[in-house]
Amino acid sequence: MSEQRVVPVNTPLLSGNEKKYILECIDTGWISSEGEFIKQFETQFAAYIGMNHGIAVSNGSAALDIAIQALNLAAGDEVIMPTFTIISPALSIVRAGATPVLVDCDPATWNMDVHQIEAKITPKTKAILVVHIYGLPVDMDPVLQLCKKYNLKLVEDAAEMHGQTYNGKKCGSFGDISIFSFYPNKHITSGEGGMLLTNDVTLSERCKKLRNLAFEPGRRFIHHELGWNYRMTNMQAAIGLAQLENIDKHLVKKREIGNYYNHRFKNLGGVQLPVPQTAYAENIYWVYAMVAPTEERCQILVQELGKMNIGTRPFFWCMHEQPVFQKMGLFKNERYPNSEKIARNGFYLPSGLGLSQADLEFVADKFISIAS
Ligand SMILES: *Cc1c(COP(=O)(O)O)cnc(C)c1O
């Protein structure tokens, strides 16, 4: 009998100079947040995206904390963001004492429906925070127009969007501040890790200060504001740099996985597949995500896959339905039907960079047999 096949929802691919660079950290003793790899990773990642300054941090959520803090929001200030996303951006806004104002998603791309933003703008609105979801970017032109018209800052959460473009321009190059994550399921990883990008040197200096306990350039240990220790280590940056050397290969592989599943499932019916392309971008399939027609159907599909040791994840849960925010009195009686539906009915298949061709075919075969 053959050994039981297990396909986790994500496996990273560490096939380049990761080991070599890590050993260099150990051999030279540069293991903390000082070291050449950090500078190189910041410079090269910023250049890759097309921004002037990169500030490496401990993870993507930390990058969002710093990005929001750098906006100098006051209590009652509002930041417009999607309800369908990971909690990190909402956490950062709430912790800064400001108020997240939510927008529903587009049912096809699952990204913020940008045509619903303007109705949410008030005199208290200070910024728009866009989150590119699952592999396709937000439709940026209407957002950029609103930012200009109402003099709003733009924060871009490009944590899932390394190398993706919007009308040929890299995601992460639109925001006054943009952030990335290098968690192991992202297109490039540093184990844990994140980065802020900006073209504004003053903003860059402020982000660097906030990542390092808000130390002042003058007398050390005297502080004028609250910062964090959100520093990235040289070892994380060593892995990140090695990954960055292979980013184009990673993008090709992710698209191959997405296109393969799309091709195999095209006649399946009954489940909504990811959109391969829009007018402004080709999907990079951060994850291979699908939406079932009902919550029950979604649960059955996920359970059946689980019985075959195929890992899945449910979709994000809407911000307006988060118990933690409801307890705080936020988003009372708000409804966002498109997001509520996909949050309940959506899930994704194994689609990590370390997925073998045999595992990919196995997952596709099993999914077809379950879903037919
Ligand atoms: C992964 C992710 C984050 C958080 O990144 P961490 O490094 O895990 O903290 C933030 N935003 C989005 C959209 C993400 O997908």
The ligand as an SDF file (V2000), in Angstrom:
LIG
                    3D

 15 15  0  0  0  0  0  0  0  0999 V2000
   -0.8680   38.4300    5.6050 C   0  0  0  0  0  0  0  0  0  0  0  0
   -1.5750   39.7270    5.6130 C   0  0  0  0  0  0  0  0  0  0  0  0
   -1.3290   40.7260    6.5600 C   0  0  0  0  0  0  0  0  0  0  0  0
   -0.5430   40.4850    7.8320 C   0  0  0  0  0  0  0  0  0  0  0  0
    0.7320   40.1120    7.6780 O   0  0  0  0  0  0  0  0  0  0  0  0
    1.4930   39.3750    8.9010 P   0  0  0  0  0  0  0  0  0  0  0  0
    2.9060   39.4020    8.4120 O   0  0  0  0  0  0  0  0  0  0  0  0
    0.9450   37.9890    8.9770 O   0  0  0  0  0  0  0  0  0  0  0  0
    1.2790   40.1640   10.1250 O   0  0  0  0  0  0  0  0  0  0  0  0
   -1.9200   41.9580    6.4190 C   0  0  0  0  0  0  0  0  0  0  0  0
   -2.7690   42.2040    5.4100 N   0  0  0  0  0  0  0  0  0  0  0  0
   -3.0860   41.2600    4.5010 C   0  0  0  0  0  0  0  0  0  0  0  0
   -4.0200   41.5970    3.4210 C   0  0  0  0  0  0  0  0  0  0  0  0
   -2.5230   39.9860    4.5800 C   0  0  0  0  0  0  0  0  0  0  0  0
   -2.8590   39.0510    3.7010 O   0  0  0  0  0  0  0  0  0  0  0  0
  1  2  1  0
  2  3  1  0
  2 14  2  0
  3  4  1  0
  3 10  2  0
  4  5  1  0
  5  6  1  0
  6  7  2  0
  6  8  1  0
  6  9  1  0
 10 11  1  0
 11 12  2  0
 12 13  1  0
 12 14  1  0
 14 15  1  0
M  END
$$$$
